[in-house]
Amino acid sequence: MNLDTFVAQVLTYVLLLPMTLLMIQHSLYYLKGRGKKLDPPKAPADGLRTAIVVPVKGEPEDIVLGMVEWLASVVADEVRGSALFIVSDDDPEKESIMMLKRRAEKLGSRLGLETHFVVRDKEEVRRRSGRVGALNYALFDLTRDYDVMLVLDVDSRPEPGYISGLLQCIASGADACVGRWEGYWEEKKRTRIAVSTGKVMKFVVDSIYKGRRVLNYLVFPLGSGTAFRREALLEVGGWDSGIIQDDMHIGAKLLGAGKRIEYFDDRRVLVLVPSTYSALRTQQARWAYGAIEVMVKSLRQLWRAPYSLMKKIEALTFLSQYVPQAIAFFASLLIPLMAVWERVDLMLLHPAYAAFLLAGMMLYGWCIYDSLTEAGISRVRAVKILGTTSAITVALSPVVTANTLLAALKQSAKYKITPKGVAEKPEGGINVLTRMWVEALYAASMIVLVIANLLMGNIFTAAWAGLFAAGLAYVLGVAWRPVRLGASEVINPIKQYVSRG
């Protein structure tokens, strides 16, 4: 064996390790929390003055009015005495925006919910731009008479008991409380992507929130559905401008100051998931960049925080969770390329190492499968969702890698808001290739590498690269299409509340 071949084999072993370790870590978190009932601290929340803040810009009218109606109807008892502040960064000179303001406030008044649709003027938007600017405007200028600031996305729908649970958690002494969230989708946009993303969210929450909380690790807020004690936000200076992932960053600031963040598991907030691949890619690009940006900016602050060394390291690991996916992307290209160059089957691994990798993947797959079936999803549908999720993860890896690198190198970036409602354009036909050319190029590269390794006799490497090619082909050709569910597979969690209306 020459030196180059030895280096290629060592690099193969190294590149395969991070994603496997991440899967094992999340699996252990899931297993630790499985079957356990969390009983977060609660105290009477009577007298807590609560402001519900919803930042918006360019949002469809039906989603905005739907938020007002939901709060005033579905969770009416919990928001009685609270005030809803919809903070808009849209152009105040547009008649359509002022019309929406009048409709929202009129609807809130008719349904008994104090509603303020605040359109920030252009100078204010320039001074404090973006979602962070809207949140700081609400914190410093709109909510001075309130004790709690509950941040919601305009498409989020808290189920009965969620808001009251958060307020009881705050009343117990917590500085911020975050609850369980689950994805929902519009029935007319019930694509494979929407269903898979929405249902796998249960495993994600069970793992990185519930499981981590059982282990007493540090909890980070969510961008939607987190209640903050307003005084705690003021003590850390509110949100910092120019931050992409504002929820992670405000969490790092609060934790760095020794503030207490609790996780509330009893009820859910339903969040609208993307139904098209391009919308999901927009979302994941922002999240990948934002997580690493927060880790880089908050490293020193978290390291000096009053927590054990283990908690600090785990928190930083949590913020860097997109890094293994980026490494896996490089592995998918480099390993088969090196195998062709060196004329050696690099994926013909040592049996013990291969067994370790296989065991990690099987454990992770079983945990997701268990989470899905526990939620009442049929075994066949659970396997289909698991396959779709794996394929989507592969397809997203180029954009995750690019944005992870941008953030690590401290390169500035701007991101679009994830399209929702009527703003989310359906995919299909030629649109798939025009919108997904990066994924198509990635798929073509993997197919070439599969063929090249087959010609070299590298059967194991060719088979491994073929898994990536198959996942990409599925996303390009099938994943964006609508999914037909049987009568016993009505698994959209929002339907039980919509049908009441």
C-alpha positions, -999 to 999 in steps of 0.1 A, spaced: 0 0 0 15 34 -10 13 65 11 -15 81 -10 -37 51 -7 -31 50 31 -40 87 34 -72 82 13 -83 53 36 -76 73 67 -95 103 53 -125 80 44 -127 68 80 -125 104 93 -151 118 69 -176 90 78 -174 96 115 -191 130 123 -225 122 108 -226 88 125 -217 104 159 -245 130 154 -270 103 146 -260 83 177 -261 114 199 -296 123 187 -307 87 191 -295 86 227 -313 119 234 -345 104 220 -341 72 240 -334 91 272 -366 111 269 -388 82 255 -417 74 277 -408 101 303 -433 127 313 -418 161 319 -434 182 346 -421 217 341 -425 241 371 -458 259 371 -472 287 392 -504 307 390 -500 332 362 -529 355 372 -518 391 369 -491 386 343 -496 412 316 -488 395 283 -480 410 249 -482 386 219 -458 399 193 -460 388 157 -435 403 132 -447 403 96 -435 415 62 -451 406 29 -474 380 45 -506 369 28 -537 385 41 -554 351 49 -525 340 71 -525 373 91 -563 373 96 -561 336 104 -537 343 132 -561 369 147 -591 346 144 -572 316 159 -560 335 190 -594 350 195 -614 318 190 -593 286 196 -573 299 226 -596 327 236 -596 321 273 -558 320 275 -553 354 257 -581 372 275 -565 403 290 -535 400 267 -528 423 237 -517 412 202 -491 434 185 -487 426 148 -456 446 138 -454 451 100 -423 462 80 -444 466 49 -446 500 31 -471 522 50 -479 540 18 -495 509 3 -533 509 5 -534 471 7 -513 473 39 -535 499 55 -565 479 45 -551 448 61 -544 469 93 -580 479 94 -593 444 88 -571 428 114 -579 454 141 -616 452 133 -616 414 134 -598 414 167 -622 439 182 -652 420 170 -638 387 185 -628 403 218 -590 404 213 -571 436 218 -553 439 185 -528 464 173 -515 463 138 -485 485 139 -469 495 106 -434 508 112 -425 539 93 -396 538 68 -372 557 90 -378 533 118 -373 503 95 -340 518 83 -328 524 119 -338 489 131 -342 466 101 -356 432 97 -373 408 121 -348 416 148 -357 453 144 -394 446 147 -388 426 178 -367 453 194 -393 479 184 -419 458 202 -397 453 232 -386 489 238 -415 509 224 -447 489 224 -447 466 254 -436 488 282 -467 481 302 -463 443 300 -445 416 320 -443 389 293 -435 390 256 -447 360 237 -432 358 202 -451 340 175 -447 336 137 -477 347 118 -484 311 106 -480 295 140 -511 281 158 -508 274 195 -532 247 206 -554 251 237 -533 250 269 -500 261 252 -500 298 261 -513 292 296 -487 266 302 -459 290 291 -472 317 313 -473 294 343 -438 284 335 -427 321 335 -446 327 367 -426 299 384 -394 320 379 -382 311 345 -368 339 323 -380 322 291 -401 292 283 -402 273 250 -428 246 242 -432 216 220 -438 224 183 -452 203 155 -456 209 118 -488 213 99 -495 220 62 -523 233 40 -544 204 28 -543 216 -7 -505 215 -5 -501 181 10 -468 172 -7 -444 144 4 -421 171 15 -447 188 37 -459 155 53 -424 142 59 -411 175 73 -441 180 95 -442 145 111 -404 140 115 -405 172 136 -418 151 165 -386 131 166 -366 163 164 -384 178 194 -383 146 213 -345 144 207 -330 179 209 -355 195 233 -372 168 254 -342 144 256 -317 172 262 -340 187 289 -342 153 306 -304 153 307 -305 188 321 -287 204 292 -292 241 282 -324 249 264 -324 274 235 -356 294 226 -375 289 193 -383 317 169 -420 310 174 -438 300 205 -413 313 231 -424 334 261 -399 358 275 -399 376 308 -396 411 294 -373 423 322 -348 395 313 -348 407 277 -341 443 288 -312 431 310 -294 416 280 -302 445 257 -327 428 235 -319 413 202 -287 422 183 -291 436 148 -279 418 117 -284 383 132 -300 357 109 -310 331 136 -323 356 162 -339 329 184 -306 310 189 -287 343 195 -311 357 221 -309 323 238 -271 325 239 -273 360 254 -298 349 281 -278 318 289 -246 337 289 -261 360 315 -271 330 336 -308 333 329 -331 303 332 -348 289 301 -373 261 306 -388 236 282 -426 230 283 -437 197 269 -474 194 278 -489 212 248 -479 221 212 -476 251 190 -484 241 154 -461 257 128 -466 257 90 -440 237 72 -428 243 36 -447 222 10 -422 228 -18 -385 219 -19 -374 254 -29 -392 268 1 -376 242 24 -342 250 9 -347 287 16 -355 278 52 -326 254 57 -301 278 42 -310 304 67 -310 280 96 -276 265 87 -260 299 83 -277 312 114 -267 284 138 -230 287 129 -231 325 130 -245 323 166 -219 298 176 -191 320 163 -205 352 179 -214 336 212 -185 312 218 -167 335 243 -200 344 261 -211 308 265 -177 297 275 -177 322 304 -213 314 314 -219 299 349 -224 263 338 -204 231 340 -179 223 313 -201 195 300 -231 218 295 -210 244 277 -195 219 253 -229 203 246 -244 237 239 -217 245 214 -223 210 199 -260 219 196 -252 251 177 -229 232 153 -253 205 144 -252 214 107 -215 208 105 -217 169 102 -242 173 73 -217 195 55 -189 170 61 -211 142 48 -216 162 16 -178 164 11 -176 127 19 -201 118 -7 -179 134 -34 -144 129 -21 -146 92 -12 -158 79 -46 -135 104 -63 -104 92 -43 -115 55 -49 -114 61 -86 -80 80 -84 -64 54 -62 -81 24 -79 -91 10 -45 -125 2 -30 -124 27 -1 -158 17 13 -146 -18 18 -141 -9 55 -128 -28 84 -156 -51 96 -157 -35 131 -158 0 118 -184 -9 92 -205 -25 119 -202 6 140 -214 29 112 -242 5 103 -254 2 139 -254 40 142 -275 45 111 -299 17 121 -304 30 156 -311 65 142 -336 51 117 -353 30 143 -357 60 166 -374 81 139 -396 51 129 -405 46 166 -414 83 170 -436 82 139 -455 50 149 -459 62 184 -477 92 169 -502 68 153 -487 67 118 -490 33 101 -458 13 98 -458 15 60 -463 52 60 -436 56 86 -411 38 64 -421 60 35 -416 92 56 -382 79 68 -371 74 32 -383 108 20 -366 125 49 -333 108 42 -335 118 5 -343 154 14 -314 155 38 -290 144 10 -305 169 -15 -301 198 10 -265 191 19 -250 213 -8 -269 244 4 -262 235 40 -225 231 33 -223 264 14 -241 284 41 -222 267 70 -189 277 53 -201 313 48 -210 316 84 -178 300 96 -157 324 74 -178 353 88 -190 363 53 -222 384 54 -253 370 38 -289 380 32 -318 356 32 -354 356 20 -383 349 43 -395 313 38 -424 315 14 -458 307 29 -494 304 18 -500 319 -17 -464 331 -18 -453 294 -20 -452 286 -57 -459 249 -67 -431 230 -83 -433 206 -113 -423 201 -149 -394 223 -161 -396 243 -128 -379 214 -110 -347 217 -131 -347 255 -132 -352 258 -94 -331 228 -84 -301 230 -108 -277 226 -79 -293 193 -69 -294 182 -105 -257 189 -109 -250 170 -77 -271 141 -89 -252 140 -122 -219 141 -105 -229 112 -82 -241 91 -112 -207 97 -130 -189 86 -98 -211 55 -95 -203 44 -131 -166 52 -127 -163 31 -96 -182 2 -112 -157 3 -141 -129 1 -116 -145 -28 -97 -151 -7 -66 -184 -23 -58 -189 -11 -22 -179 25 -30 -202 24 -61 -231 11 -40 -225 38 -13 -224 66 -39 -255 51 -55 -275 57 -23 -268 94 -26 -277 94 -63 -310 75 -56 -319 101 -29 -313 130 -52 -333 113 -80 -362 109 -57 -362 145 -46 -359 157 -82 -386 134 -96 -411 126 -68 -407 143 -35 -424 176 -45 -455 158 -57 -488 156 -37 -491 125 -15 -524 105 -13 -533 94 22 -558 67 31 -588 74 52 -569 61 83 -539 83 76 -553 118 83 -523 130 101 -524 168 97 -525 180 134 -544 212 126 -574 195 111 -590 188 144 -592 226 151 -600 237 116 -630 213 114 -644 229 146 -647 262 128 
